[in-house]
Amino acid sequence: MNAKRHLHVLALNSGSSSLKFGLYAVGPASVQRLVTGELETIAFDHSNFHAFDASGNDIVQESLGHVGTEDAISRIARLLAELKTPQPQVIGHRVVHAGPRLRQHCVIDAATLELLEAAVVFAPLHLPAALSIIRFSMMRFPKLPQVACFDTSFHSTMPDIARVLPIPRELRSEGVERYGFHGLSCESIVRQLRNDMPSLMVIAHLGNGASITAVRDGASVDTSMGLTPTGGILMGTRSGDLDPGVLVYLARQRKLDAGGLEVLVDRQSGLLGISGVSGDLRLLHQAAHSNNADARLSLDMFCYYAAKSIAAMSAAALGSVESLVFTGGIGENDAKVRLEICRRLTLIGVRLDEALNHRGTHRISEAASPCRVLVLPCKEDEQIAVHARDLGLNLAVKQF
């Protein structure tokens, strides 16, 4: 088997109610996008299907009725057939949380599926949807290798001082620890900087979910999210870190059970909870411009929490910082938020060039800034394709 060969990889990135996909031609040092798209609101009454060509131009926009998981996989397969693209040779899946026993990206087999089923308790919002996508994909493409790519894998290098939570040993033995997330996003940043890799870097993945990660020599040493993607800095509808006493208070005084607490901290808190308007920063900017004080407070808190975490990762986890990278939907597109975060970080050497920040492409710091500040795209799906290609080749070599 020629390790230099290209493979065509179908990357499937499932959310709780959406499915992003992309077909890529992946070689040892290159990733070419052929087709990408998204099917939103799977399993609800209405679904939207969008697809784009290699240049990002629309090729399909459909409004669909009820679409289940099997229909979604079939629609993607039909699209590839209609476009006469190369057939996928391996399929890669994003899995947010794999629990304590799956730490590295792997080819999916019966044992992997069993371990993923056991890990549902760690990610009840995301993992059932991912498992459904995996199972139907295996049925639709039974002869193709299927690869699981875990958001937690990148953070498996964290030392105990960052990984272990201050709880009783018996809970730690059950896998209750800091896992960290957005790992595929962080890996994509490391891959993009592979020829210009800083030794000490902080990655700020800012989107509806947000996390801050300290990276030394390309490896994660600490990150803001914990056991679940709810922890860390405040987010669109997620609380981030809370005083545990708040949860005890809510259980005692409001009689909230586990389900009620989960809804509160995952869907009703964060920017939405503070503002009472939305968890979408675009709407919050509009509301703040119209003198909505709560919307302004939510924006200020988001920037403050992010800056505080970046400063802590830089000073305590790394000891210094050479590069700060913004990525994710907010990190890549919201110049106002980047400016507000960076103006709080002068003590760690951040000097922003406001004109470059407004353009938001690659370097946005002053030339003389001790800490280089970059804006780089989140390329999770490409990263899935890279891992799937490598693991697919390894499997083919073993079979050969």
C-alpha positions in Angstrom: 0.0 0.0 0.0 1.4 3.4 -1.0 1.4 5.7 2.0 1.7 8.7 -0.4 -1.6 8.0 -2.1 -4.6 10.3 -1.9 -7.9 9.0 -0.5 -11.3 10.5 -0.9 -12.8 11.0 2.6 -16.4 11.8 3.6 -16.3 13.8 6.8 -19.5 13.8 8.9 -19.7 16.4 11.8 -22.9 15.7 13.7 -24.5 18.1 16.2 -27.6 17.5 18.4 -29.8 18.6 15.5 -27.6 19.2 12.5 -25.1 17.4 10.3 -22.2 19.0 8.5 -20.5 17.1 5.8 -17.6 17.4 3.4 -15.9 15.3 0.7 -12.2 15.8 0.6 -9.3 14.5 -1.5 -6.6 14.0 1.2 -2.9 13.3 0.6 0.0 13.1 3.0 0.5 16.9 2.9 -2.6 18.3 1.3 -6.4 18.5 1.7 -8.6 19.5 -1.2 -12.2 20.3 -0.6 -14.6 18.9 -3.2 -18.1 19.4 -1.8 -19.3 20.6 1.6 -22.7 21.2 3.1 -25.1 21.0 6.1 -28.4 19.5 6.9 -30.0 21.4 9.8 -32.7 20.4 12.3 -32.5 16.6 11.7 -35.6 14.7 13.1 -37.7 17.8 13.4 -40.7 18.9 11.2 -38.6 21.1 8.9 -35.0 20.7 7.7 -32.8 22.8 5.4 -30.2 21.2 3.1 -27.4 23.3 1.7 -24.4 22.2 -0.3 -21.4 24.1 -1.8 -18.8 23.4 -4.4 -15.0 23.6 -3.9 -15.1 27.4 -4.2 -17.9 27.8 -1.7 -20.6 28.6 -4.3 -24.1 27.3 -3.7 -25.1 24.2 -5.6 -28.1 23.1 -3.6 -30.5 24.8 -1.3 -33.5 22.8 -0.3 -36.2 23.1 2.3 -37.2 19.6 3.4 -39.9 18.1 5.6 -39.3 15.6 8.3 -35.7 14.2 7.9 -34.4 11.5 10.1 -30.8 10.3 10.4 -31.1 7.6 7.7 -32.7 10.1 5.3 -29.8 12.6 6.0 -27.2 10.0 5.1 -29.1 8.9 2.0 -29.5 12.6 0.9 -25.8 13.2 1.1 -25.0 9.9 -0.8 -27.5 11.0 -3.5 -25.9 14.4 -3.8 -22.5 12.9 -4.4 -24.0 10.6 -7.0 -25.7 13.5 -8.7 -22.6 15.5 -8.8 -20.6 12.5 -10.1 -17.9 13.1 -7.5 -15.3 10.4 -6.7 -16.8 7.9 -4.3 -15.6 8.1 -0.7 -13.1 5.5 0.3 -13.3 6.1 4.1 -15.7 8.0 6.3 -14.7 10.1 9.3 -17.0 11.0 12.2 -16.7 13.8 14.8 -17.5 12.5 18.3 -17.6 15.2 20.9 -17.1 13.0 24.0 -15.8 9.4 24.0 -15.6 8.9 27.8 -12.6 7.6 29.8 -11.7 4.5 27.7 -11.4 6.0 24.2 -8.6 8.6 24.1 -7.3 8.4 20.6 -8.9 8.6 17.1 -9.7 5.1 15.9 -11.3 2.9 13.3 -14.8 2.0 14.5 -15.6 -1.6 15.2 -18.1 -3.4 17.5 -16.0 -2.8 20.6 -15.7 0.9 19.8 -19.5 1.2 19.5 -20.0 -0.6 22.8 -17.6 1.9 24.5 -19.4 4.9 22.9 -22.7 3.6 24.1 -21.3 3.5 27.6 -20.0 7.0 27.3 -23.5 8.5 26.5 -23.8 9.5 30.2 -21.0 12.0 29.7 -22.6 13.7 26.7 -26.3 13.0 26.5 -27.0 16.0 24.3 -24.4 15.1 21.5 -23.4 11.5 21.6 -26.8 9.8 20.8 -27.0 11.8 17.6 -23.4 10.9 16.7 -24.0 7.2 17.3 -27.1 7.3 15.1 -25.1 8.9 12.3 -22.4 6.3 12.7 -24.8 3.4 12.6 -26.7 4.5 9.6 -23.4 5.4 7.8 -22.2 1.9 8.4 -25.4 0.5 7.0 -25.3 2.8 3.9 -21.6 2.3 3.3 -21.0 -1.2 4.7 -17.7 -1.8 2.9 -16.0 1.4 3.8 -13.8 2.0 6.9 -15.4 4.3 9.4 -13.2 6.4 11.7 -14.2 8.1 15.0 -12.4 11.4 15.7 -12.7 12.6 19.3 -12.8 16.2 20.4 -11.2 15.0 23.6 -8.1 13.4 22.0 -6.1 16.5 21.6 -6.3 17.1 25.4 -5.1 13.7 26.4 -1.6 15.2 26.8 -2.7 17.4 29.7 -0.7 16.8 32.9 -2.4 15.6 36.1 -2.3 19.1 37.6 -4.7 20.2 34.9 -6.6 17.0 34.3 -7.5 15.9 37.8 -10.5 17.5 39.5 -10.5 18.2 43.2 -13.1 15.5 44.1 -12.9 12.1 45.9 -10.7 9.4 44.4 -13.7 7.0 43.8 -15.3 9.5 41.5 -12.1 10.1 39.6 -11.9 6.3 39.1 -15.2 6.5 37.2 -13.7 8.9 34.7 -14.9 12.2 36.3 -12.0 14.5 35.2 -11.2 17.3 32.9 -11.4 16.1 29.3 -11.5 19.4 27.3 -13.2 19.9 24.0 -12.8 21.7 20.6 -9.8 19.4 20.2 -10.3 19.0 16.4 -10.4 22.8 16.1 -7.2 23.0 18.1 -5.6 20.3 16.0 -6.5 22.2 12.8 -4.8 25.3 14.2 -1.6 23.3 15.0 -1.7 21.9 11.5 -2.1 25.3 9.9 0.9 26.6 11.8 3.0 23.5 11.4 5.7 25.5 9.4 5.6 28.4 11.8 4.7 26.7 15.1 5.1 28.9 18.3 6.4 27.0 21.3 3.9 28.8 23.6 0.4 29.4 22.2 -3.1 30.1 23.5 -6.0 29.1 21.2 -9.3 31.0 21.8 -12.1 29.0 20.1 -15.0 31.4 20.4 -18.4 30.4 19.0 -21.8 29.4 20.5 -19.5 27.1 22.5 -16.2 28.7 23.6 -13.0 27.4 25.1 -9.5 28.6 25.8 -6.6 26.2 25.4 -2.9 26.4 26.4 -0.6 24.7 23.9 3.1 24.0 24.4 5.1 22.7 21.4 1.9 21.7 19.7 0.4 19.8 22.7 -2.4 20.7 25.0 -1.4 21.4 28.6 -4.6 22.9 29.9 -8.0 24.0 28.7 -11.0 25.8 30.1 -13.7 23.2 29.5 -13.9 20.3 31.9 -15.9 17.1 32.3 -18.4 18.4 29.7 -18.6 21.2 27.2 -20.7 23.2 29.7 -17.6 24.2 31.7 -15.2 27.1 31.3 -16.0 30.6 30.2 -19.6 31.7 29.7 -21.1 30.9 26.2 -24.1 31.5 24.1 -26.6 29.6 26.3 -24.2 27.7 28.6 -23.2 29.0 32.0 -19.5 28.0 32.0 -18.0 27.4 35.4 -20.3 28.0 38.3 -19.9 28.0 42.1 -21.1 24.4 42.9 -23.2 26.0 45.6 -25.4 27.5 43.0 -26.5 24.1 41.9 -27.0 22.9 45.5 -29.1 26.0 46.0 -31.2 25.3 42.9 -31.7 21.7 43.9 -32.7 22.6 47.4 -34.7 25.8 47.0 -36.1 25.3 43.4 -36.3 21.5 43.7 -34.6 21.1 40.3 -33.7 17.6 39.4 -30.7 16.6 37.2 -32.8 17.2 34.0 -33.9 20.6 35.2 -30.3 21.6 36.1 -29.0 20.4 32.8 -31.6 22.6 30.9 -30.7 25.6 33.0 -26.9 25.5 32.6 -26.9 24.3 29.0 -29.8 26.1 27.3 -31.0 29.0 29.5 -27.8 30.6 30.8 -24.7 32.3 29.4 -25.3 35.3 27.1 -29.0 34.4 26.8 -29.4 34.2 30.5 -27.6 37.5 31.3 -29.2 39.5 28.4 -32.7 38.0 28.3 -32.4 38.7 24.5 -30.3 36.0 22.8 -27.2 33.9 22.9 -26.3 35.2 19.4 -23.7 38.0 19.6 -24.9 39.6 16.4 -28.3 40.2 18.0 -26.7 41.3 21.2 -24.6 43.9 19.4 -27.8 45.3 17.9 -29.5 45.4 21.3 -26.5 47.0 23.0 -26.5 49.6 20.3 -30.1 50.4 21.2 -29.0 51.0 24.8 -30.1 47.6 26.2 -28.0 47.5 29.4 -28.3 43.8 29.9 -27.2 43.1 26.4 -24.2 45.4 26.9 -23.4 43.6 30.2 -23.5 40.2 28.6 -21.1 41.3 25.9 -18.7 42.9 28.5 -18.8 39.7 30.6 -18.1 37.5 27.6 -15.0 39.5 26.7 -13.9 39.8 30.4 -14.2 36.0 31.0 -12.4 35.2 27.8 -9.6 37.7 28.6 -9.3 36.4 32.1 -8.9 32.8 31.0 -6.4 33.7 28.2 -4.3 35.6 30.8 -4.4 32.7 33.2 -3.4 30.2 30.5 -0.6 32.4 29.4 0.8 33.3 32.8 0.2 30.1 34.9 -0.2 27.2 32.4 2.6 28.3 30.0 4.6 30.9 31.9 4.6 33.2 28.8 2.9 33.4 25.5 4.2 33.9 22.0 1.0 33.6 20.0 -2.7 34.1 20.6 -5.0 32.6 18.0 -8.7 33.4 17.6 -10.9 30.9 15.8 -14.5 29.8 15.7 -17.5 31.7 14.5 -17.1 34.7 16.9 -13.3 34.5 17.0 -13.0 34.7 13.2 -15.8 37.2 12.5 -16.3 39.6 15.4 -13.7 42.3 15.4 -15.3 44.2 18.3 -15.1 41.2 20.6 -11.5 40.6 19.6 -10.7 44.2 20.3 -12.4 44.2 23.7 -10.6 41.0 24.7 -7.2 42.1 23.6 -7.3 45.5 25.2 -7.4 43.7 28.6 -4.2 41.7 27.7 -1.5 44.3 27.4 0.3 42.9 30.4 1.0 39.6 28.5 2.3 41.5 25.5 -0.7 41.8 23.3 -0.7 44.9 21.0 -3.5 44.9 18.5 -3.4 46.7 15.2 -6.9 48.0 14.9 -6.9 48.3 11.1 -5.6 44.7 10.7 -8.2 43.5 13.3 -11.0 45.1 11.3 -9.9 43.1 8.3 -9.6 40.0 10.4 -7.2 38.0 8.2 -4.2 36.1 9.7 -2.0 38.5 11.8 -3.9 41.3 13.5 -1.3 42.4 16.0 1.2 45.3 15.6 4.5 44.3 14.1 6.3 45.0 17.3 3.8 43.2 19.6 5.6 40.8 21.9 2.7 38.4 21.5 1.6 37.7 17.9 -2.2 37.7 17.5 -3.7 35.7 14.7 -7.1 34.9 13.2 -7.3 31.5 11.7 -10.2 29.5 10.4 -11.6 26.5 12.3 -11.1 23.5 10.0 -12.6 20.7 12.1 -14.0 18.9 9.0 -10.6 19.0 7.2 -9.0 17.6 10.4 -11.5 14.8 10.5 -10.6 14.0 6.9 -6.9 14.0 7.7 -7.3 11.5 10.5 -9.7 9.4 8.6 -7.3 9.2 5.6 -4.4 8.2 7.9 -6.3 5.6 9.8 -8.0 4.3 6.7 -4.5 3.8 5.1 -3.2 2.0 8.2 -6.2 -0.4 8.1 -5.6 -1.1 4.4 -1.9 -1.8 5.1 -2.8 -4.3 7.9 -5.4 -6.0 5.7 -2.9 -6.2 2.8 
